[in-house]
Amino acid sequence: MNHFNAAPGGVDPGDISRSWQRCRTAGLTPEQNRRDHPHLTQAERRMAAERRATLATQARPVMDYVFSQIKDSGCVMLLSDENGYVLDSAGDIDFCTRAAQVALTPGASWAEEARGTNAIGTALIERKPMVVNGTEHYLRHNNFLACAAAPLTEPDGKLLGVIDISCDARRYHPHTFGLVRAAAQMIEKRIFELAFLHQTKLRFHMSSNCLGSLMEGEVAIAEDGRILGASRAGFAMLGLRHEDIGTREICSVFDLTMAELTTLGVRAQGEAVGVRLRNGELLYLTVEQMRAPVIRRPAMPAAEVARPDALAELDTGDARVAKAISQLRRVLGRKVPILLQGETGAGKDFFARAIHAAGPRANGPFVAVNCAALPETLIESELFGHAPGAFTGARKEGAPGRIREANGGTLFLDEIGDMPLAMQTRLLRVLEEGMVTPIGGKPVPVDFLLISATHADFSARIAAKTFRSDLYYRLNGLSISLPPLRQRTDLPALIGNILAREAASRGGRVPTLSPELAQACARHAWPGNLRQLSGMLRTACLMLEEDEDTLHLHHLSEEALRELTAAKRPAVAVEPAVATLRAQSDAVIAAAVAGAGGNIAAAARNLGISRNTLYRRLGNVREHREASPWTGA
């Protein structure tokens, strides 16, 4: 049954007529071939998603909620930017032909000049909610669709995009129009709240019962009373124009001075009060986050102006580390991928967390993934997530995946050099498109800072075709090489920081090192770098008696004492007959395992590689033992 014979409430029948006239003027014909329709390339889709990342991020939860209300009704929800290009979608497009399905996926254009009369494109031009049903579409191959759409605007009135619900024209229900308008209000409200998180906000309506609902008007104001932004309802109720934003004062709208409004906010304490507009109309108003008058304080001494941030705390006197921190500061907030390189235990994890904490995404999530620790069978679902029931053993509710969990924050991929080749291809696609596709699901836009870390030699892995060169160049926006501990000039300061942290966690005094222990630390090569040093000092601190505050050699574990006092091992000798690269590598591995008494963790630490990598190499060693015998095995 076609419910569109009468225009739904709020829809002007003349809108369709004006749109058809524009289509004819633009030279479109009803028989236009759908192959002529523009579609964004992957790179263009990524750029569009990045440009409207806030819109996509704030719209997605609303789309998920609304679609949960109309699930199994054969509908699809679309989110477009202000140019009519689809950014995101949710729902069931099985009601479309294969060719038409392409038009309802991210990257497709629904601009009126390309698709003719349609809800998205026409709503963008008319700047108001639209319904276009069946034969009202200008292009005949769209006549099977019924679409309801509402434009989305920023708090300054600028057009952001459109939210749309489409279905088979035979199944359209008039309630869809109200649903899509409610979705638009929810999205705009989320964007308004995010934009003015710390500003004073006024909420108002003609009825006090409507305060706190989607129907209320909202306006954000500066300390001097200037109007910074308003919701769509706020524009309408206060009679604001787009050019009023940033120029007009709130006292020109309400019959109150800024001082009176401030006093009202303090006295009302969030309760609604009746206030008259300059035109005499009564509105019920609440004041939220009204700031107290600014008190000017004397300037603080330079040393007290700013507390050192997380990056500054890592600068303990080494010139190479200081240079790395200086380079990192130049890209903070620029969304430049950062690649941290260095031996295992050199502090890559500390640097990644400090970069996140010192940057503008500090309040967002920090999601760390060790690519070497994930089994190849699980890494795909762990990183990219999966839809409900996407595969045998999958969670019923699905999983967002670590990449989606990092949305709005930082994704730290440790040991990226050990990522399987197939997963490298998928990760590259995410970085190029700004979209992640869960297993069995649909693409979802993501926005995160990427930090990668590795101890691997990328040039060797690229040459061996175990790592994609195009992914390497994507990761390598800024490459930072962290020096190993044996090359750092700030060992005493590092030891002092570690001991201070340990003392703080135990609530005791900060211990010091005895001269013999300090000398032993200075002579040691520290193959496990900072991780080895931290572990050794942490255990030693636990061995202190309550009345002791000096660490001696006898406080160390037997293994740490043996490593710290052992003579330097001679290099492994390899017979010329077997002195191939593989034989030398196998010999070094065998010697390290033997030297560690079969302790794989200790051997991996001494070699500067992960345990997973060592296990894989040991497997290769055994396979080639006959062809490449070890020396000293």
Protein Blocks (a to p, Z undefined) as FASTA:
>chain_A
ZZklpccehiafklmmmmmmmmmmnopafklcfklpccddfklmmmmmmmmmmmmmmmmm
mmmmmmmmmgoklpacddddfkopafbdcdjfklpcfklmmmmgghiacbfklnopafkl
mmmmnopacddehjlpmblklmmpccdddddddfkopafbdcdddddfklgcfklmmmmm
mmmmmmmmmmmmmmmmmbccddddfblklgoiakbccddddfkopafbdcfklmmmnopa
fklgokacfklmpgcdfklmmmmmmmnnopacddddfkopacddddehiacddddddddd
fklmpccdfklmmmgoiaklmmmmmmmmmmgonlpacdddddehilpmmmmmmmmmmmmk
lmmccddddfklpcfklmmmmmnopaehkbghiafkbpebjmlmmgoiacddehkllpcf
klmmmmmmmmmnopacdehiacdddddddddddfbdfklmmmnopacfklmmmmmmbacd
dddfklpcklmmmmmmmmmmmmmmnopacddddfklmmmmmmpgolnlmmlmmmmmmmmm
mmpcfkbcbdcfklpcfklmmmmmpccdddddddfklmcfklmmmmmmmmmmmmnnopak
lmmmmnopafklmmmmmmmmmmmmmmmccehZZ
